[in-house]
C-alpha cells in the first residue's frame, strides 16, 4: 500500500521551493480575522490542516491563497476573505 502524499513544499512568488509550514497559514488567517474584528479559534487551523492533507506534494502560494479564500467564503467569515 502506498503512503498518502501530503503537501510538503510551497513554491514562493519568487520561485523558491520551501518546506510547507501550516503555522504560516494559521497566522495569516488569524491576522486577517483580527483586522476584521472576527474570532474563530479553530477555523484557521482547520483550513491549514485541509491544505496540508491534500494529495499533492508541492503547491504554489497562489493555489494556497485561493483555497484559503474559498474556505473562508464557504464559512460564516466571508468578510475575512
HTML snippet that shows the backbone in 3Dmol.js (N, CA, C, O; Angstrom):
<script src="https://3Dmol.org/build/3Dmol-min.js"></script>
<div id="view" style="width:600px;height:400px;position:relative"></div>
<script>
const pdb = `
ATOM      1  N   UNK A   1       0.844  -1.187   0.000  1.00  0.00           N
ATOM      2  CA  UNK A   1       0.000   0.000   0.000  1.00  0.00           C
ATOM      3  C   UNK A   1       0.887   1.247   0.000  1.00  0.00           C
ATOM      4  O   UNK A   1       1.822   1.349   0.794  1.00  0.00           O
ATOM      5  N   UNK A   2       0.595   2.175  -0.876  1.00  0.00           N
ATOM      6  CA  UNK A   2       1.367   3.403  -0.998  1.00  0.00           C
ATOM      7  C   UNK A   2       0.916   4.418   0.053  1.00  0.00           C
ATOM      8  O   UNK A   2      -0.278   4.563   0.317  1.00  0.00           O
ATOM      9  N   UNK A   3       1.879   5.115   0.644  1.00  0.00           N
ATOM     10  CA  UNK A   3       1.560   6.133   1.652  1.00  0.00           C
ATOM     11  C   UNK A   3       0.881   7.318   0.979  1.00  0.00           C
ATOM     12  O   UNK A   3       1.129   7.616  -0.189  1.00  0.00           O
ATOM     13  N   UNK A   4       0.022   7.983   1.736  1.00  0.00           N
ATOM     14  CA  UNK A   4      -0.637   9.182   1.232  1.00  0.00           C
ATOM     15  C   UNK A   4       0.391  10.268   0.981  1.00  0.00           C
ATOM     16  O   UNK A   4       1.355  10.418   1.732  1.00  0.00           O
ATOM     17  N   UNK A   5       0.175  11.016  -0.076  1.00  0.00           N
ATOM     18  CA  UNK A   5       1.019  12.173  -0.365  1.00  0.00           C
ATOM     19  C   UNK A   5       0.395  13.377   0.321  1.00  0.00           C
ATOM     20  O   UNK A   5      -0.802  13.628   0.183  1.00  0.00           O
ATOM     21  N   UNK A   6       1.187  14.099   1.039  1.00  0.00           N
ATOM     22  CA  UNK A   6       0.732  15.316   1.696  1.00  0.00           C
ATOM     23  C   UNK A   6       1.543  16.470   1.146  1.00  0.00           C
ATOM     24  O   UNK A   6       2.631  16.280   0.603  1.00  0.00           O
ATOM     25  N   UNK A   7       1.006  17.664   1.291  1.00  0.00           N
ATOM     26  CA  UNK A   7       1.751  18.844   0.843  1.00  0.00           C
ATOM     27  C   UNK A   7       3.016  18.960   1.692  1.00  0.00           C
ATOM     28  O   UNK A   7       2.951  19.057   2.917  1.00  0.00           O
ATOM     29  N   UNK A   8       4.164  18.947   1.021  1.00  0.00           N
ATOM     30  CA  UNK A   8       5.445  19.056   1.708  1.00  0.00           C
ATOM     31  C   UNK A   8       6.178  20.345   1.376  1.00  0.00           C
ATOM     32  O   UNK A   8       6.978  20.835   2.174  1.00  0.00           O
ATOM     33  N   UNK A   9       5.900  20.905   0.175  1.00  0.00           N
ATOM     34  CA  UNK A   9       6.644  22.079  -0.271  1.00  0.00           C
ATOM     35  C   UNK A   9       5.708  23.140  -0.830  1.00  0.00           C
ATOM     36  O   UNK A   9       4.616  22.848  -1.319  1.00  0.00           O
ATOM     37  N   UNK A  10       6.170  24.375  -0.741  1.00  0.00           N
ATOM     38  CA  UNK A  10       5.442  25.517  -1.291  1.00  0.00           C
ATOM     39  C   UNK A  10       6.390  26.246  -2.237  1.00  0.00           C
ATOM     40  O   UNK A  10       7.558  26.473  -1.920  1.00  0.00           O
ATOM     41  N   UNK A  11       5.862  26.607  -3.404  1.00  0.00           N
ATOM     42  CA  UNK A  11       6.624  27.424  -4.335  1.00  0.00           C
ATOM     43  C   UNK A  11       6.251  28.881  -4.068  1.00  0.00           C
ATOM     44  O   UNK A  11       5.112  29.293  -4.288  1.00  0.00           O
ATOM     45  N   UNK A  12       7.225  29.650  -3.592  1.00  0.00           N
ATOM     46  CA  UNK A  12       7.004  31.057  -3.260  1.00  0.00           C
ATOM     47  C   UNK A  12       6.891  31.885  -4.535  1.00  0.00           C
ATOM     48  O   UNK A  12       7.202  31.404  -5.624  1.00  0.00           O
ATOM     49  N   UNK A  13       6.447  33.125  -4.396  1.00  0.00           N
ATOM     50  CA  UNK A  13       6.292  34.005  -5.560  1.00  0.00           C
ATOM     51  C   UNK A  13       7.600  34.233  -6.311  1.00  0.00           C
ATOM     52  O   UNK A  13       7.596  34.435  -7.526  1.00  0.00           O
ATOM     53  N   UNK A  14       8.703  34.200  -5.598  1.00  0.00           N
ATOM     54  CA  UNK A  14       9.998  34.414  -6.253  1.00  0.00           C
ATOM     55  C   UNK A  14      10.584  33.132  -6.836  1.00  0.00           C
ATOM     56  O   UNK A  14      11.707  33.134  -7.341  1.00  0.00           O
ATOM     57  N   UNK A  15       9.821  32.033  -6.766  1.00  0.00           N
ATOM     58  CA  UNK A  15      10.246  30.774  -7.359  1.00  0.00           C
ATOM     59  C   UNK A  15      10.953  29.823  -6.411  1.00  0.00           C
ATOM     60  O   UNK A  15      11.217  28.674  -6.767  1.00  0.00           O
ATOM     61  N   UNK A  16      11.264  30.289  -5.206  1.00  0.00           N
ATOM     62  CA  UNK A  16      11.927  29.398  -4.245  1.00  0.00           C
ATOM     63  C   UNK A  16      10.980  28.284  -3.803  1.00  0.00           C
ATOM     64  O   UNK A  16       9.774  28.495  -3.678  1.00  0.00           O
ATOM     65  N   UNK A  17      11.538  27.103  -3.570  1.00  0.00           N
ATOM     66  CA  UNK A  17      10.781  25.966  -3.046  1.00  0.00           C
ATOM     67  C   UNK A  17      11.147  25.828  -1.571  1.00  0.00           C
ATOM     68  O   UNK A  17      12.306  25.593  -1.229  1.00  0.00           O
ATOM     69  N   UNK A  18      10.141  25.976  -0.697  1.00  0.00           N
ATOM     70  CA  UNK A  18      10.383  25.916   0.747  1.00  0.00           C
ATOM     71  C   UNK A  18       9.506  24.838   1.364  1.00  0.00           C
ATOM     72  O   UNK A  18       8.505  24.424   0.779  1.00  0.00           O
ATOM     73  N   UNK A  19       9.888  24.395   2.536  1.00  0.00           N
ATOM     74  CA  UNK A  19       9.116  23.390   3.255  1.00  0.00           C
ATOM     75  C   UNK A  19       7.784  23.984   3.696  1.00  0.00           C
ATOM     76  O   UNK A  19       7.735  25.105   4.202  1.00  0.00           O
ATOM     77  N   UNK A  20       6.702  23.229   3.503  1.00  0.00           N
ATOM     78  CA  UNK A  20       5.370  23.667   3.908  1.00  0.00           C
ATOM     79  C   UNK A  20       5.336  23.843   5.419  1.00  0.00           C
ATOM     80  O   UNK A  20       5.820  22.991   6.164  1.00  0.00           O
ATOM     81  N   UNK A  21       4.763  24.946   5.862  1.00  0.00           N
ATOM     82  CA  UNK A  21       4.635  25.246   7.291  1.00  0.00           C
ATOM     83  C   UNK A  21       3.209  25.722   7.529  1.00  0.00           C
ATOM     84  O   UNK A  21       2.876  26.877   7.267  1.00  0.00           O
ATOM     85  N   UNK A  22       2.365  24.810   8.032  1.00  0.00           N
ATOM     86  CA  UNK A  22       0.951  25.180   8.177  1.00  0.00           C
ATOM     87  C   UNK A  22       0.743  26.292   9.189  1.00  0.00           C
ATOM     88  O   UNK A  22      -0.287  26.966   9.148  1.00  0.00           O
ATOM     89  N   UNK A  23       1.690  26.507  10.100  1.00  0.00           N
ATOM     90  CA  UNK A  23       1.533  27.585  11.075  1.00  0.00           C
ATOM     91  C   UNK A  23       1.518  28.952  10.383  1.00  0.00           C
ATOM     92  O   UNK A  23       0.917  29.897  10.894  1.00  0.00           O
ATOM     93  N   UNK A  24       2.175  29.060   9.226  1.00  0.00           N
ATOM     94  CA  UNK A  24       2.155  30.329   8.494  1.00  0.00           C
ATOM     95  C   UNK A  24       0.753  30.626   7.966  1.00  0.00           C
ATOM     96  O   UNK A  24       0.330  31.782   7.939  1.00  0.00           O
ATOM     97  N   UNK A  25       0.038  29.593   7.549  1.00  0.00           N
ATOM     98  CA  UNK A  25      -1.339  29.771   7.079  1.00  0.00           C
ATOM     99  C   UNK A  25      -2.230  30.173   8.243  1.00  0.00           C
ATOM    100  O   UNK A  25      -3.036  31.097   8.132  1.00  0.00           O
ATOM    101  N   UNK A  26      -2.078  29.475   9.353  1.00  0.00           N
ATOM    102  CA  UNK A  26      -2.881  29.784  10.549  1.00  0.00           C
ATOM    103  C   UNK A  26      -2.637  31.231  10.972  1.00  0.00           C
ATOM    104  O   UNK A  26      -3.588  31.964  11.247  1.00  0.00           O
ATOM    105  N   UNK A  27      -1.385  31.644  11.026  1.00  0.00           N
ATOM    106  CA  UNK A  27      -1.047  33.009  11.436  1.00  0.00           C
ATOM    107  C   UNK A  27      -1.657  34.043  10.497  1.00  0.00           C
ATOM    108  O   UNK A  27      -2.207  35.047  10.949  1.00  0.00           O
ATOM    109  N   UNK A  28      -1.560  33.802   9.192  1.00  0.00           N
ATOM    110  CA  UNK A  28      -2.106  34.757   8.217  1.00  0.00           C
ATOM    111  C   UNK A  28      -3.617  34.878   8.352  1.00  0.00           C
ATOM    112  O   UNK A  28      -4.156  35.984   8.306  1.00  0.00           O
ATOM    113  N   UNK A  29      -4.305  33.754   8.519  1.00  0.00           N
ATOM    114  CA  UNK A  29      -5.768  33.789   8.666  1.00  0.00           C
ATOM    115  C   UNK A  29      -6.151  34.485   9.967  1.00  0.00           C
ATOM    116  O   UNK A  29      -7.074  35.299   9.989  1.00  0.00           O
ATOM    117  N   UNK A  30      -5.449  34.169  11.044  1.00  0.00           N
ATOM    118  CA  UNK A  30      -5.763  34.801  12.330  1.00  0.00           C
ATOM    119  C   UNK A  30      -5.529  36.315  12.281  1.00  0.00           C
ATOM    120  O   UNK A  30      -6.291  37.072  12.881  1.00  0.00           O
ATOM    121  N   UNK A  31      -4.489  36.762  11.577  1.00  0.00           N
ATOM    122  CA  UNK A  31      -4.253  38.202  11.429  1.00  0.00           C
ATOM    123  C   UNK A  31      -5.389  38.858  10.650  1.00  0.00           C
ATOM    124  O   UNK A  31      -5.856  39.939  11.007  1.00  0.00           O
ATOM    125  N   UNK A  32      -5.826  38.189   9.581  1.00  0.00           N
ATOM    126  CA  UNK A  32      -6.948  38.728   8.793  1.00  0.00           C
ATOM    127  C   UNK A  32      -8.208  38.798   9.640  1.00  0.00           C
ATOM    128  O   UNK A  32      -8.956  39.772   9.558  1.00  0.00           O
ATOM    129  N   UNK A  33      -8.449  37.780  10.451  1.00  0.00           N
ATOM    130  CA  UNK A  33      -9.622  37.783  11.338  1.00  0.00           C
ATOM    131  C   UNK A  33      -9.545  38.943  12.316  1.00  0.00           C
ATOM    132  O   UNK A  33     -10.530  39.647  12.536  1.00  0.00           O
ATOM    133  N   UNK A  34      -8.381  39.135  12.894  1.00  0.00           N
ATOM    134  CA  UNK A  34      -8.205  40.217  13.864  1.00  0.00           C
ATOM    135  C   UNK A  34      -8.490  41.569  13.220  1.00  0.00           C
ATOM    136  O   UNK A  34      -9.141  42.423  13.822  1.00  0.00           O
ATOM    137  N   UNK A  35      -7.998  41.765  11.983  1.00  0.00           N
ATOM    138  CA  UNK A  35      -8.237  43.011  11.248  1.00  0.00           C
ATOM    139  C   UNK A  35      -9.729  43.259  11.027  1.00  0.00           C
ATOM    140  O   UNK A  35     -10.176  44.405  10.972  1.00  0.00           O
ATOM    141  N   UNK A  36     -10.492  42.171  10.903  1.00  0.00           N
ATOM    142  CA  UNK A  36     -11.937  42.282  10.656  1.00  0.00           C
ATOM    143  C   UNK A  36     -12.754  42.208  11.936  1.00  0.00           C
ATOM    144  O   UNK A  36     -13.984  42.216  11.891  1.00  0.00           O
ATOM    145  N   UNK A  37     -12.076  42.136  13.078  1.00  0.00           N
ATOM    146  CA  UNK A  37     -12.781  42.043  14.345  1.00  0.00           C
ATOM    147  C   UNK A  37     -13.446  40.689  14.558  1.00  0.00           C
ATOM    148  O   UNK A  37     -14.406  40.579  15.321  1.00  0.00           O
ATOM    149  N   UNK A  38     -12.946  39.674  13.895  1.00  0.00           N
ATOM    150  CA  UNK A  38     -13.503  38.326  13.994  1.00  0.00           C
ATOM    151  C   UNK A  38     -12.635  37.468  14.904  1.00  0.00           C
ATOM    152  O   UNK A  38     -11.442  37.725  15.070  1.00  0.00           O
ATOM    153  N   UNK A  39     -13.254  36.441  15.493  1.00  0.00           N
ATOM    154  CA  UNK A  39     -12.526  35.474  16.301  1.00  0.00           C
ATOM    155  C   UNK A  39     -13.074  34.091  15.980  1.00  0.00           C
ATOM    156  O   UNK A  39     -14.284  33.869  16.011  1.00  0.00           O
ATOM    157  N   UNK A  40     -12.180  33.173  15.673  1.00  0.00           N
ATOM    158  CA  UNK A  40     -12.545  31.767  15.498  1.00  0.00           C
ATOM    159  C   UNK A  40     -11.292  30.971  15.767  1.00  0.00           C
ATOM    160  O   UNK A  40     -10.381  30.937  14.940  1.00  0.00           O
ATOM    161  N   UNK A  41     -11.241  30.334  16.911  1.00  0.00           N
ATOM    162  CA  UNK A  41     -10.029  29.649  17.346  1.00  0.00           C
ATOM    163  C   UNK A  41      -9.721  28.379  16.573  1.00  0.00           C
ATOM    164  O   UNK A  41      -8.611  27.856  16.675  1.00  0.00           O
ATOM    165  N   UNK A  42     -10.673  27.870  15.806  1.00  0.00           N
ATOM    166  CA  UNK A  42     -10.426  26.605  15.118  1.00  0.00           C
ATOM    167  C   UNK A  42     -10.456  26.699  13.592  1.00  0.00           C
ATOM    168  O   UNK A  42      -9.864  25.856  12.919  1.00  0.00           O
ATOM    169  N   UNK A  43     -11.120  27.688  13.041  1.00  0.00           N
ATOM    170  CA  UNK A  43     -11.271  27.767  11.588  1.00  0.00           C
ATOM    171  C   UNK A  43      -9.919  27.846  10.880  1.00  0.00           C
ATOM    172  O   UNK A  43      -9.699  27.128   9.905  1.00  0.00           O
ATOM    173  N   UNK A  44      -9.029  28.685  11.340  1.00  0.00           N
ATOM    174  CA  UNK A  44      -7.719  28.833  10.696  1.00  0.00           C
ATOM    175  C   UNK A  44      -6.967  27.504  10.703  1.00  0.00           C
ATOM    176  O   UNK A  44      -6.375  27.116   9.696  1.00  0.00           O
ATOM    177  N   UNK A  45      -6.992  26.824  11.815  1.00  0.00           N
ATOM    178  CA  UNK A  45      -6.315  25.534  11.928  1.00  0.00           C
ATOM    179  C   UNK A  45      -6.954  24.482  11.027  1.00  0.00           C
ATOM    180  O   UNK A  45      -6.247  23.686  10.410  1.00  0.00           O
ATOM    181  N   UNK A  46      -8.277  24.469  10.946  1.00  0.00           N
ATOM    182  CA  UNK A  46      -8.971  23.502  10.075  1.00  0.00           C
ATOM    183  C   UNK A  46      -8.607  23.732   8.615  1.00  0.00           C
ATOM    184  O   UNK A  46      -8.389  22.775   7.871  1.00  0.00           O
ATOM    185  N   UNK A  47      -8.540  24.987   8.201  1.00  0.00           N
ATOM    186  CA  UNK A  47      -8.182  25.302   6.811  1.00  0.00           C
ATOM    187  C   UNK A  47      -6.742  24.864   6.534  1.00  0.00           C
ATOM    188  O   UNK A  47      -6.473  24.253   5.500  1.00  0.00           O
ATOM    189  N   UNK A  48      -5.825  25.166   7.437  1.00  0.00           N
ATOM    190  CA  UNK A  48      -4.421  24.785   7.251  1.00  0.00           C
ATOM    191  C   UNK A  48      -4.268  23.265   7.196  1.00  0.00           C
ATOM    192  O   UNK A  48      -3.499  22.751   6.383  1.00  0.00           O
ATOM    193  N   UNK A  49      -4.981  22.553   8.039  1.00  0.00           N
ATOM    194  CA  UNK A  49      -4.931  21.087   8.024  1.00  0.00           C
ATOM    195  C   UNK A  49      -5.502  20.535   6.722  1.00  0.00           C
ATOM    196  O   UNK A  49      -4.972  19.574   6.166  1.00  0.00           O
ATOM    197  N   UNK A  50      -6.579  21.141   6.237  1.00  0.00           N
ATOM    198  CA  UNK A  50      -7.156  20.717   4.972  1.00  0.00           C
ATOM    199  C   UNK A  50      -6.110  20.824   3.852  1.00  0.00           C
ATOM    200  O   UNK A  50      -5.946  19.900   3.056  1.00  0.00           O
ATOM    201  N   UNK A  51      -5.416  21.949   3.803  1.00  0.00           N
ATOM    202  CA  UNK A  51      -4.404  22.154   2.768  1.00  0.00           C
ATOM    203  C   UNK A  51      -3.257  21.159   2.939  1.00  0.00           C
ATOM    204  O   UNK A  51      -2.820  20.550   1.963  1.00  0.00           O
ATOM    205  N   UNK A  52      -2.773  20.989   4.149  1.00  0.00           N
ATOM    206  CA  UNK A  52      -1.661  20.063   4.412  1.00  0.00           C
ATOM    207  C   UNK A  52      -1.998  18.652   3.949  1.00  0.00           C
ATOM    208  O   UNK A  52      -1.119  17.927   3.483  1.00  0.00           O
ATOM    209  N   UNK A  53      -3.256  18.256   4.073  1.00  0.00           N
ATOM    210  CA  UNK A  53      -3.657  16.887   3.765  1.00  0.00           C
ATOM    211  C   UNK A  53      -4.081  16.666   2.317  1.00  0.00           C
ATOM    212  O   UNK A  53      -4.546  15.581   1.969  1.00  0.00           O
ATOM    213  N   UNK A  54      -3.927  17.671   1.478  1.00  0.00           N
ATOM    214  CA  UNK A  54      -4.242  17.491   0.064  1.00  0.00           C
ATOM    215  C   UNK A  54      -3.263  16.486  -0.548  1.00  0.00           C
ATOM    216  O   UNK A  54      -2.112  16.391  -0.123  1.00  0.00           O
ATOM    217  N   UNK A  55      -3.726  15.754  -1.530  1.00  0.00           N
ATOM    218  CA  UNK A  55      -2.932  14.698  -2.155  1.00  0.00           C
ATOM    219  C   UNK A  55      -2.037  15.279  -3.250  1.00  0.00           C
ATOM    220  O   UNK A  55      -2.164  14.944  -4.428  1.00  0.00           O
ATOM    221  N   UNK A  56      -1.129  16.158  -2.827  1.00  0.00           N
ATOM    222  CA  UNK A  56      -0.195  16.807  -3.749  1.00  0.00           C
ATOM    223  C   UNK A  56       1.062  17.154  -2.947  1.00  0.00           C
ATOM    224  O   UNK A  56       0.966  17.583  -1.798  1.00  0.00           O
ATOM    225  N   UNK A  57       2.218  16.972  -3.540  1.00  0.00           N
ATOM    226  CA  UNK A  57       3.461  17.187  -2.804  1.00  0.00           C
ATOM    227  C   UNK A  57       3.883  18.651  -2.762  1.00  0.00           C
ATOM    228  O   UNK A  57       4.420  19.112  -1.755  1.00  0.00           O
ATOM    229  N   UNK A  58       3.643  19.389  -3.854  1.00  0.00           N
ATOM    230  CA  UNK A  58       4.102  20.771  -3.956  1.00  0.00           C
ATOM    231  C   UNK A  58       2.966  21.656  -4.445  1.00  0.00           C
ATOM    232  O   UNK A  58       2.266  21.303  -5.395  1.00  0.00           O
ATOM    233  N   UNK A  59       2.778  22.810  -3.800  1.00  0.00           N
ATOM    234  CA  UNK A  59       1.747  23.771  -4.191  1.00  0.00           C
ATOM    235  C   UNK A  59       2.354  25.155  -4.310  1.00  0.00           C
ATOM    236  O   UNK A  59       3.312  25.487  -3.611  1.00  0.00           O
ATOM    237  N   UNK A  60       1.797  25.951  -5.190  1.00  0.00           N
ATOM    238  CA  UNK A  60       2.187  27.342  -5.289  1.00  0.00           C
ATOM    239  C   UNK A  60       1.448  28.166  -4.250  1.00  0.00           C
ATOM    240  O   UNK A  60       0.351  27.804  -3.825  1.00  0.00           O
ATOM    241  N   UNK A  61       2.043  29.261  -3.847  1.00  0.00           N
ATOM    242  CA  UNK A  61       1.428  30.126  -2.843  1.00  0.00           C
ATOM    243  C   UNK A  61       0.079  30.658  -3.316  1.00  0.00           C
ATOM    244  O   UNK A  61      -0.833  30.840  -2.509  1.00  0.00           O
ATOM    245  N   UNK A  62      -0.052  30.908  -4.618  1.00  0.00           N
ATOM    246  CA  UNK A  62      -1.328  31.401  -5.152  1.00  0.00           C
ATOM    247  C   UNK A  62      -2.427  30.357  -5.004  1.00  0.00           C
ATOM    248  O   UNK A  62      -3.574  30.692  -4.709  1.00  0.00           O
ATOM    249  N   UNK A  63      -2.070  29.081  -5.211  1.00  0.00           N
ATOM    250  CA  UNK A  63      -3.046  27.999  -5.033  1.00  0.00           C
ATOM    251  C   UNK A  63      -3.518  27.933  -3.583  1.00  0.00           C
ATOM    252  O   UNK A  63      -4.703  27.740  -3.310  1.00  0.00           O
ATOM    253  N   UNK A  64      -2.582  28.094  -2.670  1.00  0.00           N
ATOM    254  CA  UNK A  64      -2.922  28.071  -1.247  1.00  0.00           C
ATOM    255  C   UNK A  64      -3.843  29.241  -0.920  1.00  0.00           C
ATOM    256  O   UNK A  64      -4.838  29.072  -0.215  1.00  0.00           O
ATOM    257  N   UNK A  65      -3.516  30.421  -1.427  1.00  0.00           N
ATOM    258  CA  UNK A  65      -4.373  31.587  -1.179  1.00  0.00           C
ATOM    259  C   UNK A  65      -5.775  31.378  -1.733  1.00  0.00           C
ATOM    260  O   UNK A  65      -6.756  31.759  -1.093  1.00  0.00           O
ATOM    261  N   UNK A  66      -5.882  30.782  -2.905  1.00  0.00           N
ATOM    262  CA  UNK A  66      -7.199  30.514  -3.494  1.00  0.00           C
ATOM    263  C   UNK A  66      -8.017  29.575  -2.619  1.00  0.00           C
ATOM    264  O   UNK A  66      -9.216  29.784  -2.434  1.00  0.00           O
ATOM    265  N   UNK A  67      -7.379  28.545  -2.080  1.00  0.00           N
ATOM    266  CA  UNK A  67      -8.080  27.597  -1.210  1.00  0.00           C
ATOM    267  C   UNK A  67      -8.517  28.284   0.075  1.00  0.00           C
ATOM    268  O   UNK A  67      -9.652  28.107   0.520  1.00  0.00           O
ATOM    269  N   UNK A  68      -7.627  29.064   0.672  1.00  0.00           N
ATOM    270  CA  UNK A  68      -7.972  29.782   1.906  1.00  0.00           C
ATOM    271  C   UNK A  68      -9.177  30.688   1.656  1.00  0.00           C
ATOM    272  O   UNK A  68     -10.128  30.694   2.438  1.00  0.00           O
ATOM    273  N   UNK A  69      -9.134  31.445   0.573  1.00  0.00           N
ATOM    274  CA  UNK A  69     -10.242  32.348   0.257  1.00  0.00           C
ATOM    275  C   UNK A  69     -11.539  31.566   0.046  1.00  0.00           C
ATOM    276  O   UNK A  69     -12.593  31.966   0.542  1.00  0.00           O
ATOM    277  N   UNK A  70     -11.465  30.472  -0.676  1.00  0.00           N
ATOM    278  CA  UNK A  70     -12.649  29.647  -0.930  1.00  0.00           C
ATOM    279  C   UNK A  70     -13.236  29.092   0.361  1.00  0.00           C
ATOM    280  O   UNK A  70     -14.452  29.107   0.551  1.00  0.00           O
ATOM    281  N   UNK A  71     -12.377  28.605   1.244  1.00  0.00           N
ATOM    282  CA  UNK A  71     -12.845  28.053   2.529  1.00  0.00           C
ATOM    283  C   UNK A  71     -13.446  29.153   3.406  1.00  0.00           C
ATOM    284  O   UNK A  71     -14.446  28.926   4.086  1.00  0.00           O
ATOM    285  N   UNK A  72     -12.845  30.334   3.393  1.00  0.00           N
ATOM    286  CA  UNK A  72     -13.405  31.437   4.180  1.00  0.00           C
ATOM    287  C   UNK A  72     -14.759  31.872   3.623  1.00  0.00           C
ATOM    288  O   UNK A  72     -15.684  32.165   4.381  1.00  0.00           O
ATOM    289  N   UNK A  73     -14.870  31.912   2.300  1.00  0.00           N
ATOM    290  CA  UNK A  73     -16.146  32.294   1.683  1.00  0.00           C
ATOM    291  C   UNK A  73     -17.243  31.261   1.957  1.00  0.00           C
ATOM    292  O   UNK A  73     -18.425  31.602   1.990  1.00  0.00           O
ATOM    293  N   UNK A  74     -16.854  30.011   2.153  1.00  0.00           N
ATOM    294  CA  UNK A  74     -17.812  28.952   2.450  1.00  0.00           C
ATOM    295  C   UNK A  74     -18.184  28.920   3.938  1.00  0.00           C
ATOM    296  O   UNK A  74     -19.096  28.199   4.345  1.00  0.00           O
ATOM    297  N   UNK A  75     -17.467  29.707   4.737  1.00  0.00           N
ATOM    298  CA  UNK A  75     -17.730  29.754   6.187  1.00  0.00           C
ATOM    299  C   UNK A  75     -18.604  30.962   6.503  1.00  0.00           C
ATOM    300  O   UNK A  75     -19.100  31.651   5.611  1.00  0.00           O
ATOM    301  N   UNK A  76     -18.775  31.193   7.786  1.00  0.00           N
ATOM    302  CA  UNK A  76     -19.509  32.384   8.209  1.00  0.00           C
ATOM    303  C   UNK A  76     -18.566  33.578   8.405  1.00  0.00           C
ATOM    304  O   UNK A  76     -18.937  34.569   9.034  1.00  0.00           O
ATOM    305  N   UNK A  77     -17.351  33.479   7.868  1.00  0.00           N
ATOM    306  CA  UNK A  77     -16.336  34.534   7.984  1.00  0.00           C
ATOM    307  C   UNK A  77     -16.010  35.131   6.614  1.00  0.00           C
ATOM    308  O   UNK A  77     -14.843  35.380   6.308  1.00  0.00           O
ATOM    309  N   UNK A  78     -17.017  35.358   5.805  1.00  0.00           N
ATOM    310  CA  UNK A  78     -16.817  35.859   4.442  1.00  0.00           C
ATOM    311  C   UNK A  78     -16.035  37.170   4.412  1.00  0.00           C
ATOM    312  O   UNK A  78     -15.235  37.402   3.506  1.00  0.00           O
ATOM    313  N   UNK A  79     -16.272  38.022   5.406  1.00  0.00           N
ATOM    314  CA  UNK A  79     -15.600  39.315   5.432  1.00  0.00           C
ATOM    315  C   UNK A  79     -14.083  39.170   5.627  1.00  0.00           C
ATOM    316  O   UNK A  79     -13.331  40.078   5.273  1.00  0.00           O
ATOM    317  N   UNK A  80     -13.638  38.066   6.172  1.00  0.00           N
ATOM    318  CA  UNK A  80     -12.209  37.820   6.356  1.00  0.00           C
ATOM    319  C   UNK A  80     -11.550  37.511   5.018  1.00  0.00           C
ATOM    320  O   UNK A  80     -10.389  37.857   4.800  1.00  0.00           O
ATOM    321  N   UNK A  81     -12.287  36.862   4.124  1.00  0.00           N
ATOM    322  CA  UNK A  81     -11.747  36.506   2.803  1.00  0.00           C
ATOM    323  C   UNK A  81     -11.404  37.771   2.050  1.00  0.00           C
ATOM    324  O   UNK A  81     -10.933  37.704   0.914  1.00  0.00           O
TER     325      UNK A  81
END
`;
const viewer = $3Dmol.createViewer("view");
viewer.addModel(pdb, "pdb");
viewer.setStyle({}, {cartoon: {color: "spectrum"}});
viewer.zoomTo();
viewer.render();
</script>
